[in-house]
Amino acid sequence: MKPLTSDINSILQGIYKSPTGPTVCAFFDLDGTIIAGFSAMQLSKQRLKSKDISLQEFLRTVNTAINAATGKADFEDLLLIGADAWKGRNHQDLMAMGEILFHKKIINLIYPEMRKIIKAHQQQGHTIVLSSSATCYQVEPVARFLGIENVLCNRFALNGEQLNGELCKPLIWGKGKAQAAQQFADCQQINLKDCYFYADGNEDEALMHLVGHPRPTNPGKNLARVARARGWPIQRFVSRNNNGALRSTAGVISVLPFAAVGVGLGLLKRDKRAILNYASPRWIDRMFKINGVKLNVIGKENLWAQRPAVFIFNHRNNYDAFMAAKLIEKDFTGVGKKELENHWLTGTIGKLADVAFIDRADSKGSVEALKPIEELARKGISICLAPEGNRVDTELVGDFKKGAFRMAMAAGIPIVPIVFRNAEMIAARDAAVMSPGTVDVAVLPPISIKNWTLKNLEQNISEVRQLYIDTLTDWPKN
């Protein structure tokens, strides 16, 4: 019997050792496999919120779901409810609705581990298929985002561009999904024994038996039992499980005792920055411990080589600024978006740290707001910000804006790059909670700006950005 496998590195190594080329196919389920949870649930929530679902449809769906759980109905019955409810609706309008749902909700549910696995198969030149029992309105936006060209999913029949209330056959579910995969493989002259299948559902067992490399991913109880009996390697991912709300709340609340001591020190020293210097690193450290987040840091000595400095980091989620703050520890300020200024926590911290809250739509006002920051830097206060500006949902590096580098030049202080790798493992781009995990951090040596001028500024910024690309491509050794 093969051991349970969850280590993403060993999974990727196995893929990279596999034969290359399009005659190897990797089939991927969507719900519970590529994403945490169910896209249908997210769709229902959105429709309820927008009052796009009738009480009759809602009650029919609940009743059918209960009957399906007891064996009195099946998956086709659930799909027929949707087909009937959407009869007469425009197909393109529903595709647009699915795209909006993806960018609002689904994108944050994608397991980063599965993105790495899909990318590894793509790098091997394998044929990739997103095979899901969900509808095209849920599936196709995910496929486009992940660069998957082949999609097997359920679709509603059309009269022109309008849904006619019927389902397209065959149904992609259970044995139907296995048959559709077999037909696809035959058309592409692919041997299923050379193929992979990543899925979680008990209904996916049929296709698991057909492929040469079954990969039960976050499997249900029955599929896990079959996998153990047959020696199929099981992989489980928790990086997008939304059960961290309690941990997240506890982490935030843990600021209170540190803030209380910090206020006392601030009053004693008559220095508001003493509050932040005491409370911030201790609170962030406690918050990360509560949430099971660890930082694996290379180049710690570069954090203290030259102070003050402009510390820059690649922006991936709502928590990488906290990671940067934990590393810098004290005597620094930063730049934040205007919306954070009135938040009870970020606004309070920002005022203590003299953070410049800027409106990105007001470029002239933003420049003026940064001038007090430059003055603080001249007085020995470091600056911390993300030159990409916005969070970037990619393993690549976004374009760098000039603000951080102009401030370094104005204050005459060096730039210290902080490179985060795997930040997406603890939180998606817009996630409100953290998941347990380890983030790799490389702090690069300070970069002098003594010879920088407005004339060579863009070239120098491009070279700093390239440092991030090179570091992420070839991670430094300990």
Buried (B, 14 or more C-beta within 10 A) or exposed (E): EEEBBBEBEEBBEBBEEBEEEEBBBBBBBBBBBBBBBBBBEBBBEBBEEEEBBEEEBBEBBEBBEEBBEEEEBBBBBBBBBBBBBBBEBBBEEBBEBBBEBBEEBBBBBBBBBBBBBBBBBBEBEBBBBBBBBBBBBBBBBBBBBBEBEBBBBBBBEEEEEBBEBBBBEEBBBBEBBBBBBBEBBEEEEBEBEBBBBBBBBBBBBBBBBBBEBBBBBBBBEEBBEBBBEBEBBBBBBBBBBEEBEEBBEBBEEBBEEBBEEBBEBBEEEEEBBBBBBBBBBBBBBBBBEBBBBBBEBBBEEBBEEBBBBBBBBBBBBBBBBBBBBBBBBBBBBBBBEBEBBEEEEBBBBBEBBBBBBBEEEEEEEBEEBBEEBBEBBEEEBBBBBBBBBEBBBEBEBBEBBEBBBBBBBBBEBBBBBBBBBBBBBBBBBBBEBBBBBEBBBBBBBBBEBEEBEEEEBEEBBEEBBEBBEBBBEEEEEE
